[in-house]
């Protein structure tokens, strides 16, 4: 099991909304604006393009000293030496991902609205736990919803907690105050007219102490 103190996370967790022609440009803007972690999320089957993009994104994140996480594709993460992988309910088994990527990889797990799932993966050695959706999400309109009480309860697991689902700069504060160490954002970041400015506004929410 990983040491819970070995990985820290606080701030904006930027999740890409590819495929898009300007992927590297908007990711660079998000990093310039203060994103603390980046996730490459592309559900298409275009392996060649995805491999090319994630290679370039890995180099970009390395220059900013920000971890790059690959959504659900353990082999893609391994191929480019990404910092880790994020696993959902229907993705690769946690044990398989850990064996393939190694003890130092960052492996995050979607826990949705389940504290029991969070407890199970915390015990298995997950590096962070993601909960949501907290608000209506255009990315996953049918996602089940989580409550802020879940964040309060999950603090006892002593792992970074990530909130996701319909998060904007207007509603993120309530999640941070409830215990979220990071907010994972797709649409409100990469759908913004000025991605850098949007990232900066999210990052600034973490510069003041919790209420």
Backbone as a chain_set.jsonl record, in Angstrom:
{"seq": "XXXXXXXXXXXXXXXXXXXXXXXXXXXXXXXXXXXXXXXXXXXXXXXXXXXXXXXXXXXXXXXXXXXXXXXXXXXXXXXXXXXXXXXXXXXXXXXXXXXXXXXXXXXXXXXXXXXXXXXXXXXXXXXXXXXXXXXXXXXXXXXXXXXXXXXXXXXXXXXXXXXXXXXXXXXXXXXXXXXXXXXXXXXXXXXXXXXXXXXXXXXXXXXXXXX", "coords": {"N": [[0.852, -1.204, 0.0], [0.481, 2.248, -0.767], [2.079, 5.014, 0.867], [-0.012, 7.249, 2.472], [0.83, 9.852, 2.762], [2.508, 10.361, 0.69], [1.676, 11.534, -1.654], [0.441, 14.595, -2.639], [-2.201, 16.887, -3.27], [-3.664, 19.824, -4.323], [-5.886, 22.118, -5.541], [-6.7, 23.155, -8.901], [-7.808, 20.617, -10.98], [-7.356, 19.836, -14.071], [-9.227, 18.547, -16.735], [-9.084, 17.215, -19.884], [-11.025, 17.852, -22.884], [-11.028, 16.462, -25.276], [-11.54, 14.875, -28.56], [-9.783, 17.682, -29.964], [-8.662, 20.282, -32.105], [-7.032, 22.269, -31.105], [-5.814, 21.286, -28.818], [-3.272, 21.196, -27.41], [-2.716, 23.896, -27.173], [-4.819, 24.924, -25.558], [-4.422, 23.412, -23.277], [-1.903, 24.279, -22.498], [-2.579, 26.882, -21.839], [-4.252, 26.41, -19.644], [-2.429, 25.336, -17.843], [-0.66, 27.49, -17.596], [-2.39, 29.152, -16.293], [-2.54, 28.033, -13.795], [-3.243, 25.346, -13.228], [-3.136, 22.436, -11.227], [-2.941, 19.757, -11.701], [-3.186, 17.588, -14.532], [-5.411, 15.856, -16.645], [-5.534, 13.58, -19.268], [-8.149, 12.989, -21.263], [-9.795, 11.114, -23.505], [-12.076, 9.497, -25.264], [-12.16, 8.263, -27.716], [-11.383, 5.894, -30.383], [-9.09, 6.282, -31.772], [-6.104, 5.385, -31.814], [-3.496, 6.079, -32.71], [-3.541, 8.899, -32.992], [-4.185, 9.613, -30.353], [-1.958, 8.642, -28.962], [0.072, 10.257, -30.03], [-0.82, 12.783, -29.206], [-0.819, 12.551, -26.375], [1.847, 12.096, -25.856], [2.934, 14.612, -26.558], [1.552, 16.195, -24.744], [2.5, 15.201, -22.36], [5.159, 16.12, -22.394], [4.663, 18.866, -22.291], [3.386, 19.122, -19.769], [5.472, 18.263, -18.154], [7.279, 20.351, -18.433], [5.985, 22.269, -16.98], [6.032, 21.144, -14.546], [3.89, 19.608, -13.63], [1.781, 16.927, -12.814], [0.806, 14.484, -15.228], [-2.061, 12.708, -15.853], [-3.584, 9.831, -17.192], [-6.721, 9.101, -18.515], [-8.311, 6.21, -17.776], [-6.845, 4.436, -19.505], [-4.531, 2.259, -19.13], [-2.368, 1.137, -20.536], [-1.725, 3.137, -22.372], [-0.908, 5.14, -20.629], [1.358, 3.875, -19.58], [2.914, 3.675, -21.865], [3.866, 6.229, -22.443], [5.022, 7.045, -20.157], [3.49, 8.413, -18.247], [2.418, 10.252, -15.301], [0.481, 8.83, -14.012], [-2.695, 7.112, -13.768], [-6.247, 7.393, -14.166], [-8.985, 5.713, -12.866], [-12.194, 4.464, -13.573], [-15.479, 3.136, -12.894], [-15.888, 1.132, -14.797], [-13.416, 0.618, -15.799], [-9.968, -0.534, -16.103], [-8.823, -3.036, -13.761], [-7.879, -2.108, -10.468], [-5.664, -3.366, -9.225], [-4.351, -4.479, -11.417], [-3.573, -2.166, -12.793], [-1.814, -1.035, -10.925], [0.192, -2.974, -10.815], [1.141, -2.83, -13.434], [1.976, -0.15, -13.763], [3.512, 0.494, -11.565], [4.812, 1.14, -8.215], [5.202, 3.851, -7.738], [3.463, 5.249, -9.32], [0.726, 7.522, -9.785], [-2.413, 6.71, -8.916], [-5.688, 7.291, -9.355], [-9.109, 7.035, -8.324], [-12.487, 6.843, -9.335], [-15.117, 7.37, -7.192], [-17.701, 8.065, -7.137], [-20.757, 8.274, -5.635], [-20.195, 6.832, -3.408], [-19.117, 5.995, -0.293], [-18.239, 3.594, 0.689], [-16.984, 2.386, -1.512], [-14.867, 4.169, -1.73], [-13.534, 3.68, 0.699], [-12.685, 1.072, 0.228], [-10.873, 1.315, -1.929], [-9.057, 3.088, -0.885], [-7.889, 1.487, 1.068], [-6.71, -0.33, -0.634], [-4.668, 1.097, -1.741], [-4.975, 3.425, -3.275], [-4.21, 6.666, -4.659], [-5.581, 9.054, -4.787], [-9.008, 10.065, -4.29], [-11.965, 10.368, -6.082], [-15.032, 12.099, -6.133], [-18.468, 12.488, -7.116], [-21.23, 13.08, -9.422], [-21.367, 16.466, -8.318], [-22.889, 18.553, -9.164], [-25.18, 19.271, -11.873], [-23.992, 17.88, -14.858], [-22.672, 18.563, -18.035], [-20.96, 16.931, -19.396], [-21.379, 14.365, -18.359], [-24.402, 13.792, -18.279], [-26.175, 11.992, -17.089], [-25.045, 11.177, -14.767], [-24.79, 9.862, -11.442], [-25.504, 11.556, -8.36], [-23.524, 13.144, -5.85], [-23.124, 14.135, -2.389], [-22.161, 16.926, -0.302], [-21.705, 16.043, 2.25], [-20.488, 13.622, 1.936], [-17.87, 14.309, 1.289], [-17.045, 15.412, 3.719], [-17.164, 13.086, 5.329], [-15.316, 11.435, 4.051], [-12.862, 12.527, 4.626], [-11.648, 11.244, 6.713], [-10.265, 9.199, 5.591], [-7.831, 10.081, 4.835], [-6.68, 10.774, 2.367], [-6.044, 12.648, -0.665], [-8.897, 14.394, -1.809], [-11.026, 14.622, -4.542], [-13.338, 16.631, -6.155], [-15.945, 16.446, -8.568], [-17.954, 17.214, -11.471], [-19.994, 19.258, -13.034], [-18.82, 21.587, -12.05], [-18.153, 24.973, -11.341], [-16.649, 28.255, -11.139], [-18.384, 29.593, -9.547], [-19.668, 27.74, -7.912], [-17.752, 26.158, -6.77], [-16.545, 26.834, -4.344], [-18.106, 25.937, -2.19], [-17.603, 23.226, -2.2], [-14.884, 23.051, -1.718], [-14.831, 24.113, 0.859], [-16.177, 22.078, 2.099], [-14.363, 20.079, 2.11], [-13.022, 19.22, -0.201], [-9.986, 18.694, -1.835], [-9.204, 19.229, -4.329], [-10.65, 20.431, -7.386], [-12.104, 18.944, -10.116], [-12.309, 19.836, -13.422], [-13.944, 20.257, -16.502], [-15.781, 21.345, -18.666], [-16.268, 24.042, -17.741], [-13.764, 25.013, -17.789], [-12.264, 24.259, -20.215], [-14.156, 24.973, -22.018], [-14.278, 27.632, -21.837], [-13.998, 31.044, -22.956], [-11.573, 32.332, -22.489], [-9.189, 30.405, -21.541], [-6.923, 30.41, -19.906], [-7.47, 32.519, -18.098], [-9.759, 31.489, -16.892], [-8.711, 29.211, -15.626], [-7.038, 30.497, -13.829], [-8.891, 31.763, -12.165], [-10.106, 29.572, -10.928], [-7.851, 28.499, -9.626], [-7.269, 30.517, -7.82], [-9.219, 30.203, -5.9], [-8.211, 28.4, -4.158], [-6.219, 29.675, -2.836], [-6.896, 30.979, -0.601], [-7.651, 30.233, 2.848], [-9.783, 27.447, 3.865], [-13.229, 28.04, 4.648]], "CA": [[0.0, 0.0, 0.0], [1.217, 3.496, -0.786], [2.006, 5.887, 2.023], [-0.956, 8.323, 2.163], [1.493, 11.156, 2.773], [3.467, 10.437, -0.411], [1.121, 12.305, -2.758], [-0.399, 15.71, -2.213], [-2.903, 17.543, -4.369], [-4.564, 20.904, -3.934], [-6.073, 23.089, -6.605], [-7.474, 22.832, -10.096], [-7.48, 19.385, -11.698], [-7.875, 20.091, -15.416], [-9.492, 17.334, -17.507], [-9.262, 17.626, -21.274], [-12.313, 17.559, -23.516], [-10.723, 16.112, -26.666], [-10.5, 15.447, -29.428], [-9.921, 19.049, -30.451], [-7.467, 20.66, -32.867], [-6.176, 23.172, -30.323], [-5.639, 20.654, -27.508], [-2.052, 21.614, -26.714], [-2.802, 25.324, -26.86], [-5.684, 25.176, -24.407], [-3.794, 22.806, -22.097], [-0.847, 25.21, -22.093], [-3.247, 28.01, -21.184], [-4.704, 25.954, -18.326], [-1.237, 25.217, -16.996], [-0.218, 28.855, -17.318], [-3.328, 29.736, -15.338], [-2.335, 27.493, -12.455], [-3.725, 23.983, -13.002], [-2.225, 21.669, -10.376], [-2.81, 18.43, -12.291], [-3.851, 17.508, -15.826], [-5.82, 14.515, -17.07], [-5.85, 13.404, -20.686], [-9.383, 12.2, -21.384], [-10.242, 11.022, -24.885], [-12.737, 8.192, -25.321], [-12.207, 7.756, -29.074], [-10.568, 4.707, -30.653], [-7.974, 6.676, -32.647], [-4.928, 5.161, -30.966], [-2.321, 6.802, -33.204], [-3.66, 10.311, -32.607], [-4.127, 9.717, -28.896], [-0.574, 8.449, -28.542], [0.81, 11.463, -30.408], [-1.252, 13.891, -28.341], [-0.425, 12.372, -24.988], [3.295, 12.328, -25.842], [3.154, 16.058, -26.548], [1.016, 16.737, -23.5], [3.434, 14.805, -21.298], [6.286, 17.058, -22.429], [4.147, 20.156, -21.827], [3.184, 19.055, -18.32], [6.789, 18.153, -17.522], [7.874, 21.688, -18.384], [5.296, 23.007, -15.917], [6.153, 20.332, -13.33], [2.528, 19.234, -13.259], [1.559, 15.523, -13.172], [-0.16, 14.131, -16.258], [-2.796, 11.481, -15.596], [-4.331, 9.357, -18.361], [-8.022, 8.551, -18.141], [-8.729, 4.814, -17.941], [-6.034, 3.629, -20.425], [-3.291, 1.927, -18.425], [-1.29, 0.915, -21.496], [-1.331, 4.439, -22.911], [-0.135, 5.787, -19.566], [2.658, 3.207, -19.504], [3.665, 3.899, -23.101], [4.526, 7.54, -22.476], [5.568, 7.352, -18.837], [2.663, 9.39, -17.536], [2.504, 10.181, -13.839], [-0.441, 7.832, -13.497], [-3.933, 6.811, -14.48], [-7.485, 7.523, -13.398], [-9.832, 4.564, -13.139], [-13.611, 4.551, -13.26], [-16.165, 1.91, -12.505], [-15.796, 0.113, -15.84], [-12.064, 0.636, -16.341], [-9.085, -1.628, -15.699], [-8.762, -3.338, -12.338], [-6.872, -1.333, -9.746], [-4.461, -4.186, -9.005], [-3.681, -4.586, -12.716], [-2.943, -0.877, -13.057], [-0.673, -0.856, -10.022], [1.249, -3.888, -11.244], [1.688, -2.367, -14.72], [2.566, 1.188, -13.691], [4.497, 0.55, -10.496], [4.448, 1.684, -6.904], [5.286, 5.31, -7.705], [2.429, 5.851, -10.165], [-0.455, 8.103, -9.155], [-3.63, 6.05, -9.387], [-6.896, 7.841, -8.765], [-10.29, 6.201, -8.534], [-13.807, 7.45, -9.214], [-15.927, 6.737, -6.146], [-19.074, 8.473, -7.397], [-21.446, 8.676, -4.405], [-20.021, 5.682, -2.52], [-18.057, 6.015, 0.703], [-17.734, 2.229, 0.8], [-16.012, 2.228, -2.607], [-13.699, 4.962, -1.352], [-12.806, 2.946, 1.749], [-12.07, -0.116, -0.363], [-9.71, 1.669, -2.733], [-8.056, 3.665, 0.025], [-7.187, 0.344, 1.657], [-5.942, -0.991, -1.689], [-3.506, 1.904, -2.071], [-5.246, 4.535, -4.197], [-3.502, 7.905, -4.317], [-6.607, 10.059, -4.526], [-10.377, 9.58, -4.436], [-12.812, 11.367, -6.738], [-16.465, 11.958, -5.863], [-19.34, 13.319, -7.922], [-21.252, 14.5, -9.718], [-21.96, 17.317, -7.294], [-23.857, 19.404, -9.841], [-25.506, 18.749, -13.198], [-22.808, 17.891, -15.706], [-22.912, 18.391, -19.469], [-20.124, 15.821, -19.853], [-22.081, 13.145, -17.972], [-25.712, 14.275, -17.809], [-26.896, 10.967, -16.335], [-24.235, 10.763, -13.622], [-25.433, 9.933, -10.134], [-25.058, 12.736, -7.634], [-22.92, 13.022, -4.527], [-23.411, 15.252, -1.49], [-20.977, 17.441, 0.378], [-21.473, 15.232, 3.447], [-19.553, 12.583, 1.525], [-16.525, 14.872, 1.416], [-16.768, 15.467, 5.162], [-16.946, 11.732, 5.837], [-14.149, 10.82, 3.422], [-11.612, 13.104, 5.143], [-11.054, 10.275, 7.633], [-9.442, 8.258, 4.826], [-6.507, 10.707, 4.767], [-6.192, 10.845, 0.992], [-6.596, 13.801, -1.379], [-10.264, 14.216, -2.293], [-11.306, 15.399, -5.744], [-14.752, 16.805, -6.476], [-16.144, 16.574, -10.009], [-19.334, 17.21, -11.933], [-20.7, 20.527, -13.151], [-18.191, 22.58, -11.157], [-17.818, 26.284, -11.881], [-16.065, 29.123, -10.117], [-19.462, 30.066, -8.683], [-20.109, 26.739, -6.934], [-16.622, 25.362, -6.272], [-16.184, 27.194, -2.969], [-18.821, 25.091, -1.231], [-16.951, 21.918, -2.194], [-13.599, 23.236, -1.039], [-15.136, 24.264, 2.282], [-16.64, 20.784, 2.607], [-13.239, 19.156, 2.235], [-12.364, 18.881, -1.457], [-8.621, 19.191, -1.994], [-9.087, 19.651, -5.72], [-11.869, 20.369, -8.179], [-11.849, 18.487, -11.48], [-13.155, 20.678, -14.271], [-13.829, 20.082, -17.953], [-16.491, 22.34, -19.476], [-16.096, 25.415, -17.267], [-12.383, 25.403, -18.073], [-11.902, 24.156, -21.63], [-15.187, 25.618, -22.813], [-14.211, 29.073, -21.582], [-13.417, 31.872, -24.024], [-10.183, 32.562, -22.075], [-8.897, 29.257, -20.686], [-5.946, 30.806, -18.886], [-8.161, 33.314, -17.078], [-10.653, 30.579, -16.162], [-7.862, 28.418, -14.737], [-6.563, 31.379, -12.763], [-9.988, 31.991, -11.222], [-10.226, 28.356, -10.12], [-6.667, 28.376, -8.771], [-7.352, 31.526, -6.761], [-10.106, 29.722, -4.853], [-7.414, 27.594, -3.233], [-5.185, 30.508, -2.248], [-7.367, 31.402, 0.721], [-7.999, 29.068, 3.664], [-11.182, 27.031, 3.873], [-14.091, 28.754, 5.612]], "C": [[0.88, 1.244, 0.0], [1.068, 4.238, 0.535], [1.055, 7.033, 1.691], [-0.309, 9.694, 2.108], [2.398, 11.368, 1.563], [2.966, 11.275, -1.576], [0.207, 13.383, -2.207], [-1.016, 16.359, -3.448], [-3.793, 18.62, -3.784], [-4.666, 21.866, -5.1], [-6.94, 22.59, -7.731], [-6.929, 21.576, -10.77], [-8.148, 19.507, -13.063], [-8.034, 18.781, -16.173], [-9.836, 17.732, -18.933], [-10.585, 17.145, -21.851], [-12.121, 17.18, -24.983], [-11.699, 15.128, -27.257], [-10.82, 16.88, -29.849], [-8.586, 19.476, -31.07], [-6.503, 21.504, -32.055], [-5.849, 22.608, -28.941], [-4.416, 21.178, -26.762], [-2.114, 23.084, -26.324], [-3.66, 25.574, -25.624], [-5.116, 24.541, -23.14], [-2.663, 23.686, -21.584], [-1.44, 26.404, -21.358], [-3.716, 27.627, -19.786], [-3.536, 25.833, -17.363], [-0.681, 26.59, -16.643], [-1.109, 29.515, -16.273], [-3.257, 29.14, -13.951], [-2.897, 26.117, -12.186], [-2.675, 23.18, -12.233], [-2.007, 20.257, -10.888], [-3.632, 18.41, -13.57], [-4.21, 16.058, -16.11], [-6.141, 14.529, -18.555], [-7.029, 12.457, -20.791], [-9.864, 12.251, -22.823], [-10.775, 9.613, -25.085], [-12.803, 7.616, -26.734], [-11.263, 6.561, -29.24], [-9.378, 5.011, -31.558], [-6.665, 6.588, -31.869], [-3.733, 5.991, -31.41], [-2.373, 8.273, -32.801], [-3.539, 10.474, -31.103], [-2.697, 9.566, -28.398], [0.266, 9.678, -28.853], [0.468, 12.621, -29.476], [-0.72, 13.74, -26.924], [1.093, 12.477, -24.825], [3.584, 13.825, -25.719], [2.67, 16.681, -25.245], [1.904, 16.381, -22.316], [4.61, 15.762, -21.239], [5.866, 18.431, -21.911], [3.985, 20.172, -20.312], [4.511, 18.973, -17.579], [7.447, 19.522, -17.407], [7.239, 22.526, -17.27], [5.383, 22.294, -14.564], [4.784, 20.006, -12.741], [2.307, 17.784, -13.684], [0.519, 15.376, -14.282], [-0.743, 12.763, -15.949], [-3.561, 11.105, -16.867], [-5.633, 8.716, -17.883], [-8.172, 7.131, -18.658], [-7.867, 3.912, -18.824], [-4.655, 3.374, -19.817], [-2.132, 1.782, -19.401], [-0.816, 2.219, -22.125], [-0.503, 5.202, -21.89], [1.261, 5.194, -19.48], [3.516, 3.553, -20.703], [4.419, 5.21, -23.098], [5.102, 7.939, -21.113], [4.812, 8.425, -18.104], [2.804, 9.211, -16.03], [1.571, 9.122, -13.28], [-1.675, 7.703, -14.345], [-5.116, 7.047, -13.553], [-8.429, 6.422, -13.827], [-11.27, 4.814, -12.699], [-14.181, 3.18, -12.986], [-15.963, 0.779, -13.512], [-14.401, 0.021, -16.446], [-11.25, -0.536, -15.792], [-9.079, -1.811, -14.181], [-7.622, -2.565, -11.679], [-5.57, -2.122, -9.606], [-3.665, -4.341, -10.292], [-2.935, -3.303, -13.041], [-1.717, -0.67, -12.182], [0.495, -1.741, -10.447], [1.922, -3.392, -12.525], [2.457, -1.074, -14.578], [3.571, 1.349, -12.559], [4.034, 1.298, -9.259], [4.42, 3.205, -6.874], [4.219, 5.997, -8.543], [1.301, 6.42, -9.311], [-1.678, 7.414, -9.746], [-4.816, 6.609, -8.616], [-8.089, 7.006, -9.156], [-11.563, 7.029, -8.389], [-14.617, 6.67, -8.19], [-17.384, 7.158, -6.223], [-19.745, 8.976, -6.111], [-21.258, 7.633, -3.308], [-18.827, 5.83, -1.577], [-17.442, 4.624, 0.858], [-16.702, 1.942, -0.295], [-14.729, 2.992, -2.283], [-12.869, 4.242, -0.292], [-12.046, 1.763, 1.161], [-10.807, 0.246, -1.141], [-8.652, 2.414, -1.925], [-7.23, 2.552, 0.649], [-6.303, -0.362, 0.637], [-4.725, -0.194, -2.117], [-3.733, 2.982, -3.101], [-4.537, 5.797, -3.71], [-4.431, 9.092, -4.146], [-7.961, 9.454, -4.845], [-11.227, 10.695, -5.024], [-14.283, 11.059, -6.475], [-17.261, 12.885, -6.779], [-20.317, 12.463, -8.721], [-21.934, 15.291, -8.602], [-23.024, 18.246, -7.875], [-24.156, 18.774, -11.205], [-24.315, 18.942, -14.133], [-23.183, 17.69, -17.163], [-22.087, 17.245, -20.033], [-20.786, 14.486, -19.557], [-23.448, 13.517, -17.403], [-26.483, 13.261, -16.968], [-26.129, 10.496, -15.097], [-25.023, 10.835, -12.323], [-24.767, 11.04, -9.313], [-24.522, 12.399, -6.242], [-23.288, 14.251, -3.7], [-22.138, 15.712, -0.804], [-20.692, 16.677, 1.669], [-20.472, 14.117, 3.153], [-18.113, 13.071, 1.643], [-16.127, 14.967, 2.884], [-16.387, 14.083, 5.679], [-15.661, 11.116, 5.298], [-12.832, 11.403, 3.919], [-10.896, 12.129, 6.068], [-10.14, 9.288, 6.916], [-8.043, 8.806, 4.554], [-5.862, 10.603, 3.39], [-6.731, 12.122, 0.35], [-7.963, 13.472, -1.966], [-10.523, 15.172, -3.452], [-12.812, 15.441, -5.966], [-14.897, 17.04, -7.969], [-17.633, 16.645, -10.309], [-19.99, 18.568, -11.908], [-20.102, 21.656, -12.338], [-17.817, 23.84, -11.927], [-17.152, 27.098, -10.777], [-17.124, 29.651, -9.162], [-19.864, 29.044, -7.623], [-18.973, 25.934, -6.307], [-16.309, 25.624, -4.805], [-16.854, 26.291, -1.945], [-18.178, 23.717, -1.115], [-15.607, 21.987, -1.493], [-13.816, 23.349, 0.469], [-15.575, 22.944, 2.907], [-15.528, 19.758, 2.705], [-12.553, 18.754, 0.954], [-10.98, 19.513, -1.516], [-8.386, 19.694, -3.407], [-10.467, 19.605, -6.358], [-11.472, 19.99, -9.6], [-12.838, 19.172, -12.41], [-12.87, 20.388, -15.743], [-14.453, 21.29, -18.65], [-16.228, 23.774, -19.05], [-14.676, 25.926, -17.475], [-12.134, 25.419, -19.578], [-12.984, 24.659, -22.569], [-15.183, 27.123, -22.654], [-13.588, 29.814, -22.767], [-11.929, 32.112, -23.752], [-9.822, 31.472, -21.073], [-7.917, 29.63, -19.578], [-6.615, 31.579, -17.754], [-9.097, 32.435, -16.249], [-9.857, 29.73, -15.181], [-7.38, 29.25, -13.561], [-7.647, 31.608, -11.724], [-10.206, 30.758, -10.339], [-9.057, 28.249, -9.142], [-6.738, 29.343, -7.591], [-8.265, 31.09, -5.621], [-9.352, 28.932, -3.783], [-6.326, 28.407, -2.526], [-5.594, 31.077, -0.903], [-7.756, 30.182, 1.513], [-9.466, 28.722, 3.552], [-11.963, 27.808, 4.93], [-14.326, 27.908, 6.834]], "O": [[1.902, 1.289, 0.685], [0.061, 4.105, 1.229], [1.289, 7.74, 0.711], [-0.841, 10.605, 1.474], [2.993, 12.435, 1.419], [3.766, 11.689, -2.415], [-0.688, 13.109, -1.407], [-0.421, 16.372, -4.526], [-4.578, 18.368, -2.87], [-3.656, 22.37, -5.592], [-7.797, 21.724, -7.551], [-5.743, 21.489, -11.087], [-9.356, 19.306, -13.194], [-7.094, 17.989, -16.251], [-10.773, 18.497, -19.162], [-11.18, 16.175, -21.381], [-12.941, 17.528, -25.832], [-12.573, 14.605, -26.565], [-11.979, 17.237, -30.06], [-7.519, 19.074, -30.606], [-5.294, 21.464, -32.283], [-5.632, 23.368, -27.998], [-4.522, 21.565, -25.598], [-1.621, 23.471, -25.265], [-3.277, 26.344, -24.743], [-5.305, 25.072, -22.046], [-2.482, 23.824, -20.375], [-0.873, 26.88, -20.375], [-3.597, 28.417, -18.85], [-3.653, 26.193, -16.191], [-0.274, 26.82, -15.504], [-0.649, 30.33, -15.472], [-3.85, 29.68, -13.017], [-3.025, 25.734, -11.024], [-1.485, 23.235, -12.543], [-1.007, 19.622, -10.554], [-4.636, 19.111, -13.69], [-3.423, 15.148, -15.851], [-6.905, 15.364, -19.039], [-6.928, 11.277, -20.454], [-10.29, 13.3, -23.307], [-10.012, 8.647, -25.076], [-13.437, 6.581, -26.939], [-10.458, 6.259, -28.36], [-8.728, 4.092, -32.057], [-6.179, 7.584, -31.334], [-3.028, 6.551, -30.571], [-1.382, 8.831, -32.329], [-2.856, 11.384, -30.632], [-2.275, 10.294, -27.5], [1.082, 10.098, -28.032], [1.351, 13.346, -29.016], [-0.225, 14.704, -26.34], [1.574, 12.9, -23.774], [4.379, 14.248, -24.88], [3.306, 17.589, -24.709], [2.046, 17.168, -21.38], [5.019, 16.175, -20.154], [6.615, 19.083, -21.183], [4.398, 21.123, -19.649], [4.661, 19.547, -16.5], [8.097, 19.821, -16.405], [7.894, 23.392, -16.69], [4.867, 22.787, -13.561], [4.556, 20.113, -11.536], [2.62, 17.438, -14.823], [-0.512, 16.05, -14.279], [-0.013, 11.783, -15.8], [-4.12, 11.973, -17.537], [-5.637, 7.896, -16.965], [-8.158, 6.901, -19.867], [-8.133, 2.712, -18.89], [-3.736, 4.177, -19.973], [-1.029, 2.253, -19.124], [0.376, 2.383, -22.382], [0.49, 5.84, -22.241], [2.24, 5.924, -19.323], [4.73, 3.708, -20.569], [5.497, 5.305, -23.684], [5.608, 9.049, -20.949], [5.406, 9.255, -17.416], [3.246, 8.168, -15.547], [1.821, 8.574, -12.207], [-1.701, 8.13, -15.5], [-5.011, 6.922, -12.333], [-8.651, 6.218, -15.021], [-11.525, 5.309, -11.601], [-13.453, 2.195, -12.862], [-15.876, -0.389, -13.133], [-14.225, -0.591, -17.499], [-11.779, -1.411, -15.108], [-9.302, -0.866, -13.423], [-6.549, -2.393, -12.257], [-4.49, -1.582, -9.848], [-2.434, -4.335, -10.263], [-1.798, -3.342, -13.511], [-0.691, -0.181, -12.655], [1.647, -1.307, -10.44], [3.136, -3.522, -12.68], [3.499, -0.91, -15.213], [4.4, 2.258, -12.598], [3.013, 1.986, -9.26], [3.692, 3.792, -6.074], [4.084, 7.219, -8.478], [0.964, 5.878, -8.258], [-1.942, 7.526, -10.944], [-4.938, 6.43, -7.404], [-8.085, 6.346, -10.195], [-11.706, 7.812, -7.449], [-14.781, 5.456, -8.308], [-18.214, 6.664, -5.46], [-19.335, 9.998, -5.562], [-22.066, 7.553, -2.382], [-17.674, 5.794, -2.007], [-16.248, 4.501, 1.132], [-15.669, 1.327, -0.032], [-13.629, 2.501, -2.54], [-11.642, 4.202, -0.38], [-10.909, 1.487, 1.545], [-9.788, -0.436, -1.027], [-7.469, 2.364, -2.261], [-6.008, 2.662, 0.748], [-5.268, -0.926, 0.992], [-3.838, -0.729, -2.781], [-2.782, 3.421, -3.747], [-4.298, 5.972, -2.515], [-4.101, 10.04, -3.434], [-8.061, 8.465, -5.571], [-11.215, 11.824, -4.534], [-14.722, 9.914, -6.579], [-16.775, 13.946, -7.169], [-20.227, 11.235, -8.691], [-22.93, 14.855, -8.024], [-23.941, 18.671, -7.174], [-23.462, 17.852, -11.634], [-23.714, 20.015, -14.191], [-23.92, 16.763, -17.498], [-22.467, 16.647, -21.039], [-20.765, 13.578, -20.389], [-23.629, 13.554, -16.186], [-27.368, 13.65, -16.205], [-26.525, 9.523, -14.454], [-25.823, 11.748, -12.12], [-23.616, 11.403, -9.551], [-25.008, 11.493, -5.566], [-23.709, 15.274, -4.24], [-21.155, 14.973, -0.734], [-19.553, 16.665, 2.136], [-19.701, 13.719, 4.026], [-17.234, 12.314, 2.057], [-14.998, 14.637, 3.248], [-15.392, 13.936, 6.388], [-14.99, 10.362, 6.001], [-11.777, 10.825, 3.658], [-9.673, 12.178, 6.196], [-9.331, 8.614, 7.554], [-7.168, 8.074, 4.092], [-4.659, 10.374, 3.266], [-7.768, 12.63, 0.774], [-8.16, 12.405, -2.546], [-10.271, 16.372, -3.354], [-13.477, 14.405, -5.964], [-14.086, 17.74, -8.575], [-18.464, 16.201, -9.517], [-20.493, 18.993, -10.868], [-20.811, 22.594, -11.971], [-17.243, 23.779, -13.014], [-17.102, 26.673, -9.623], [-16.79, 30.112, -8.071], [-20.345, 29.42, -6.554], [-19.207, 25.121, -5.412], [-15.855, 24.724, -4.1], [-16.24, 25.921, -0.944], [-18.204, 23.109, -0.045], [-15.241, 21.074, -0.753], [-13.078, 22.758, 1.257], [-15.371, 22.716, 4.099], [-15.706, 18.696, 3.303], [-11.577, 18.005, 1.002], [-10.819, 20.711, -1.28], [-7.479, 20.49, -3.651], [-11.339, 18.847, -5.934], [-10.617, 20.631, -10.21], [-14.05, 19.098, -12.21], [-11.719, 20.289, -16.167], [-13.742, 22.154, -19.163], [-15.991, 24.637, -19.895], [-14.414, 27.123, -17.351], [-11.83, 26.465, -20.151], [-12.765, 24.762, -23.776], [-15.994, 27.818, -23.267], [-12.754, 29.264, -23.486], [-11.117, 32.097, -24.677], [-10.117, 31.6, -19.884], [-8.078, 29.203, -18.435], [-6.35, 31.318, -16.581], [-9.211, 32.62, -15.037], [-10.273, 29.545, -14.037], [-7.321, 28.765, -12.431], [-7.36, 31.645, -10.527], [-10.462, 30.888, -9.142], [-9.254, 27.942, -7.966], [-6.308, 29.01, -6.487], [-8.106, 31.555, -4.492], [-9.808, 28.816, -2.645], [-5.59, 27.865, -1.7], [-4.764, 31.592, -0.155], [-8.157, 29.177, 0.927], [-10.294, 29.561, 3.199], [-11.422, 28.182, 5.971], [-15.024, 28.333, 7.754]]}, "num_chains": 1, "name": "protein.A"}
